[in-house]
Amino acid sequence: KRVVDEMEFLVNKYNAGFIFMMEPLFIANKQRVIAICKEIIKRKLHFKWGCECHVKLVDLELLNWMGKAGCYEVHFGIESGVQRLLDNVCKGTTLDQIERAVKLTKQTKIKVSGLFMLGLPGETYKDSLETIDFACRLPLDFAQFSITVP
């Protein structure tokens, strides 16, 4: 309720048309996110919003509620298209999980951004090209490539 109170304040006081949840683990508690979505719908609030998501935490039920509540885009921290590099940085995800999450999200018409890191420890020029190729194969709406800085 308090989260939606703040959203409603932004919409009513500042005419916010888009709100981005700057909380890396926003979707970690699925029931909390669904409750927020239901509250947005109950109050008939009309604004677009986005959030960061982890590929291991999205499922169709969650994404459907998010879409109904006005979620416009999600950002996945994909990091790399090379499994060895994901393992080296203890990302805890696989390329298959990434592909599944992106495709599942696209089914719900929510826009998908992929966030990638170039220059991960042990990365070669060939690995960087493989990551770019992986990003191009995914049905992303937006891809952001950042240089890794320790």
N, C-alpha and C positions, 0 to 999 in steps of 0.2 A: 504494500500500500504506500509506504513512504517513498519508494523509488518512483512510482507512478505519480505521486503528489508532486515530486520535483519535475517530472516530465510535463505534467499539466501546467505547472507554474511557468515553465519555459515557453510552452505553446501559447498560453493565455497572455502572459506579461510581455514577452519579447517576440511573439509571432514566429517562434522557431518552426521551421519546416523540416528540419533534419537534426537528429540527435545521434551522436556516436558514443557508445558505451566504451569508455577507456579503461576497461577492467579485463585483463588478460584471461581471467578465469570466469568471465560472466556466465558462461553456459555450464560450468562445472556442476551446479546443482540444478538438474533438469526440472524438478518440481517447482523450484523458485522461479525459473524463467517462464514456465508455463503459467504460473500464478500471475506473474507480471503481465504476460500477454493477455490473459483473461481479464485482468483489471483494465488494461488499455481498451479492450473491446467493450467491456461493460460501461466504461465512461464515454464511449463513442469519441475517443480522441483520434484525430486524423493528422498524422505526421509520419514522415519516413524516418527510419532509424537503422543503425548498423552496429555491428559488434565484432570483436575478435572471437574466433572459435578454434577449438582444437579438433583435428580430424578424427580423433578417437571418440569424441563425445557427441557428435551429431548423429541423429537418427531421423527418420521420416516424420514421426510424431512431433518431435521438437521443432523441426523445420516448418512443418505445416502450421503449428501454433504461431511461430514467429512470423510467418508470411501473413497470416490472418490479422495479426496485430500491427502490420505495417512495416515489418523488417524489409529493408530495401537491399542491403548488402551485408555480406560477412567477409571477414579477412582471415585467411588461414595462414599461419606461419609454417610454410612448407619447407623453407630453408634450402633444400637441395633436391636434385633429381638423381642423386647417386646414393644408393643404399649404404655403401661403405662409409660415406661421409656422415650420413644421418646417425649411423651406429657409433662413429668416432666421437660425436658430440652428445651422445646419449639422448637423442631426440625421442626415442621410444615409439617411433612410427615407422611404417613401411610404405613403400611406393604404392602398393595395392590399397592400403588404407587411405592414402591421399587421393588416389583416383576415385575410389568409392565415395568418399566424402564430397568431393567436388561434383561428381555426377549426380549424387543424391540431392545436393543443394540446387543444382541447375534444374532438376525435375520440379522444384517448387517455385521456380521463376525468381528466386532471390539471386541477386547479382553476387558473383564470387571474385574476390581478389586473392591472388597468391603472392605471398611475401617470400622472397628468396634472398639468400646470402651467398655472395661470391667471395672466395678466398678463405673458406673454412680450413681448419688445420688439416694438412695433408692433401689439399685439393690441387689438382694439376690443371693445366690449360684444357686438356681433353675433358676432364671432369666438369669444368665450367661450361664448355660447349654442350655436354650431355645434360646439364641442368637447364640450360636455355632451350634445348630440344624438348626436354620433358615438359617445360612450361608451355611450349608451343603446342604440344599434343593434348594438353588438358583443355577442357572447355571453359577457360577462364575469361572473365570480362575485363580483367585488369591484372597485370603482373608488375610487381615492383622488385627491382634488383638493387641490393645494397652491398657495399663493400664491408666485409667483416672487419670490425675494429675491436681488438681485445680490451 
